[in-house]
């Protein structure tokens, strides 16, 4: 259970860091005008697409990694080291970009005609983002036990869907309203710095643990 909580926490840090998926949902939420119900519905539909895309990557990483570790036991330490290094690198990237302004412009250009199209666009955006695949692969390689119990896989995938879809739904609801959007943009630097620091510390700890 502790492993499950730690994995969800690590994934959450990666999910909340701004990237292509965040930008897409944010722009949909703000189109065609701030607070417009159509833009909000499209953004929520895209958030569900992000959740499904996240589960696809998580499932591939989880079952592929389990199969590989089952055949090559000595690979576990190498994957753990690689995962720790990537998390350390990701934390540095998030920290370095924390002070950059979030570019959310030309909102109407990405406003689809309806929720169905928005869902597919969100799914395609998530599946085409290599960062998502790397985050899942690195976190699973670093944190999963060599032989995870069946209940862990059964619980992990639906919880990861709730995490991905829930975060982007929150983004959709918040950024479609003026005050929450302004509050987030003002706090962006602090939020990103905290996320980058935690991710970097997690990566450093995993590297240290791998040496024992």
N, C-alpha and C positions, 0 to 999 in steps of 0.2 A: 504493500500500500504506500509506503514511503517513496519507493521508486516511482510509482504512478504519479504521486503529487509533485515530485521533483521534475519529472519529464514534462508534465503539464505546465509547471511554472517556467521552465526553460523555453518551451514552445511559445508560451504567452508573450515572453519578452521579444522573441523573434517576430511574432505576429503584429505586435503593436508598433514596431519600427516602420516608419513610412517607406513605401515602395510603390511599384506600379499598381498593385491591387488597392492600396489605400487611396492613391490619386484617382483611380477610376471611380470608386464608390463616392469619394468626396465630390468629384465633378458632377456625377449624376445627381447627388443630393442637392446640389446648388443650381440645377437646371430644371426648367427654364427660368425660374426665379427663386430667390431664397424663400424657403418654407412652402413651396408649391407642392401639393399632394402628389401630382404626377411624378415629379422628380424624386420625391421620397419613396414612392412605391417602386420605381425603377431601381433605386439604390438598394432597397431592402431585397429585391429579387436578385440583384447582383451579389449581395452578401451571401445569399443561399448558394449561389454558384461558387463563390469563394470557398464556402464550407465543403461542398462536394469535391472541389478540386484538391483541397487540403487532405481530405480523406483518401483520395486516389494516391497522392504522393506518400502519405503516411502508410497506407497499406502496402505499397510497393517496397518502401524502405523497410517496413517491419518484417514482412514475410520473406523478402529477398535476403535481408541480413540474417534472419534466423536460419534460413536454408544454408547460407554460406558458412556460418559459424558451426553449424552441425557437421559440416564436412571437413572444415579446416579449423581445428581448435586453437592453434597458435596464432591465428589471424586476429583473435579478439583483442589482444594488447595493442597491435598495430592500428586497428580501427579506433580504439579508444584514444590513442595518442593523436591520430589524425582528426578525430572529432573535437578533442580539446583544443588543438591548434586552430581549427576553423572557428570555433566559438570565440577564441581570443581575438582572432582577426576580425570577426564580425562585430565584436564589442568595440574594437578600435574604430571601425568604419562608422558605426552608429555615433560614437562620441565625436568623431571628427566632423560629421555632417550635422551635428545638433544645432549649430548656430545659423545654418543656411535657411533662407526663407523657403517655405513650402509653395511650390509653383502649382496653383490650381486656377488655370485660366481657360478661357474659351469653353465654358461649361456646356453651352448648347451644342457644341460640336460632337459630344459623346452622349447626348441624350437619345436613347433608342425610342422606338415607337410604343413599346409596351413591356410589361414585366417578363414575358417569355423571352424576348430578345435580350433583355437586360441580364436574365439568368445565364443564358448561353454566353454572353459577352464576359460576364464575371467568371464563368467556368473556364473559358478559353484563356483569359488573362492569367488566371491562377496556374493553369497547366503549362503556360508558356513562360513562366517565371522561374529561371534556374535557381534563384535564391531559395524558393520554397523547398525544392527538392534537396538542396544542400543542407538547409537547416534541419529538416527531418532526418536525413541520413546521418548528419553529424551528431545530433542529439541522441538518436537511437544507438549509434555506435558507441557513444561515450557513456550512456547511462543505463542502457538495457543490460540485464544479466546475460551471460552467455547462453543460458537455456531458460528463457522466460516462461513462466507458467501460462497455461491456456487462458486463464481468467484475465490475465493482464492484457493480452491482445484483444480479448472480447470487450473489455471495458475501455481500452485506450481509443479505439477508432470512433465510437459514438461521442466520447468526451471531447476528442479533438475536433469533431464536426461542430459540436456546440461551442467550443472555444473560438474557432475560426468564424463561423457564421454569426455568433453572438457579438464578437468584437466589431465586425464590419457592419452589423445591424446597428450597433451603438454609434458607429461613425456616421451611418446614414441618418439616424435620428438626430444626432447632435449637430451635424454640419448643415442640415436643412433648416436650422433655426439660427437666428442671428447671434444671440447671446452665447449659447454654448460654443459656436464656432469661434467667436472672438476669444473666449476663455481658453480654448485649446491652442489657438495660434499664439497667444501670449505666453502660454506655459510650455510650448513645444521644446524650447532649448533645454529646460530643466527635465522634462519627461525623457527626452532622448539621451541626455547625459546620464540619468539614472539607469535607463535601460542598457546603455552601452557599458556602464560600469559593472552592473550585475552580470551581464553576459561575459564580459572579460574576466571577471573574478571566477565565474563558474568554469570557464575554459582553463584558467590557471590552476584551479583546484584539481580539475580532472588530470591535468598533466602531472601535477605533484603526486596525486594518488597512484597514477600509473607507474611511477618510479619505485613504488614500494612492493 
